[in-house]
Amino acid sequence: MALLHAHFYSNALHRQVTCDVILPQKASNLIGMDSAGGGSDTPVLWLLHGSSDDETIWQRRTSIERYAAPLGLAVIMPSVEKSGYANLAHGGNFYDYVAKELPQVMHGFFGLPLDRGHNMICGLSMGGAGALKIGLANPEFYSVIGCLSAGMTNRKLPEDTSNLDPETDRYAYIRFDGKKIAGTEEDPQFNAMRIITDGLPVPRIYHSIGSSDFLLDAARYTRDFFGTFEGNPFDYVYEEDPGAHTWEYWDDHIQSFLAYAFKK
């Protein structure tokens, strides 16, 4: 496997950005792990960080490279600060960067495939909500979505974004002030229903959270929402296992996500 630290200019954010990339490499005589080769049909995992983290965190706190190696899996790990993977009302267009620009950039750099059959997205906490948001808004690009320790929204969205007080809720002000939410990428319930009613490609969804996690209510709300779809068209799997909002849980359950994503 190759671990690359990419620094490049983002047209969506109008500045330099960083992104860590794991690329598969066929190798022999590796000690302690197998490594499958890559190529034009390399599967790609877009792996999203939480609100306190950056593009390095998955390598520092888990064995994601070791888990990806035998699968011949490329892993793309962008950094989005505390943006919630949103086009901020007061800040950068992080949704456009991750969902629209970054796949084209990585395809240009490394020739990674752009068809939905080879692309999946997963994240933890803020990144788990981000994966659901981005994946459901772009079902033509992602075939599998993974959400760890999160729900569709981890914070209650404001009913009216036209007059937010930055002193009362700085996060909501920066992200939502004056923005339309209903029917946009910020409305994952709408986008999930749109996938079914409009006959769009349906991504498969793996969802897991610890039974002691502080976002458990948000996760259960999401579980109940997907339970309303007759016949489980999203192949939605929900796991509520012992654990909390910790890297021990995420190191374990990223493996569960990969087993789900690559099941025959």
Buried (B, 14 or more C-beta within 10 A) or exposed (E): BEEEEBEEEBEBBEEEBBBBBBBBBEBEEEEEEEBBEBEEEBBBBBBBBBBEBBBBBBBEBBBBBBBBBBBBBBBBBBBBEBBBBBBBBEBBBBBBBBBBBBBEBBEEBBEBBEEBEBBBBBBBBBBBBBBBBBBBBBBEBBBBBBBBBBBBBBBEEBEEBEEBEEEEBEEBBBBBBEBEBEEBBBBBBBBBBBBEEEEBEBBBBBBBBBEEBEBBEBBBEBBEBBEEBEEEEBEBBBBBEEBBBBEEBBBBBBBBBBEBBEEE
